[in-house]
Amino acid sequence: MQDFGSNILTCTPSYALYLAEVLAEMGIDPKKDLKLVAGVFGAEPWTDEMRAQIEEKLGILAFDIYGLSEIIGPGVSIECEHRCGLHIQEDHFVPEIIDSVTEEVLPEGSEGEIVFTCITKEAFPLIRYRTRDISRLAYDKCECGRTIARMRKVSGRTDDMLIIRGVNVFPSQIESVLLDMGQTSPHYQIVVDKKGMMDTLEVQVEMTQDMFSDEVKEVERRNAIESTLAVSCAVKLVEPKTIARSEGKAVRVIDKRKR
């Protein structure tokens, strides 16, 4: 990025934070030593709190982009400068929101699984393709002037959803809690197992060099996560860089019940 004077970064959001870590270790200040002004990130669910972390650490504006390999790859929808939803390219795709269980189309504004029908794709057309991504559609006029449908930032996937003792749990909920509590780096993993007939949930949180851990802080994190998820869990603080990094999609869940 220094050699080529790159001003736009595109990758997964988790990898953007990994790059920020490496830059800090190399003594490179992205706000002074790089020409980055914006980033386009996708391929995995990420929260607005994670967006704020990326923008702070890299000194850029972070935009969400959405796509599916089966349809077109990146470019099905993307945020404009107002970042109030991702504009769907409706001249190519017809979006719907359905109930992932009944497959019924939900009323406008409802949250559910987003479905796309391709209307210009020729070689590999898809009709009512189920994405498994959870979102919501808006059809009001955007501040930028566009009137095409906007989809809310993907909050999770129906097949990423964990059922812990009858409660639905999404990894993005835990990420949001950690970042709200001042966690400076959202590197975490969720470990699900069984103890007898009972599901167990452990959240492994990677600490950073500028943070300290004590019993009070650990209890606060556990209480906040349990309050959000409505299910009891254990919070384990692990050493920095012990959670594996990935250049692709971050591995958030280890479900030992399936082994």
Helices and strands as residue ranges (DSSP letters): E 8-11, H 13-25, H 30-33, E 38-41, H 48-58, E 61-68, E 73-79, E 86-88, E 93-98, E 111-118, E 129-138, E 150-151, E 156-157, E 162-164, E 167-169, H 171-180, E 188-195, E 198-206, H 215-229, E 234-238, E 253-255, G 256-258
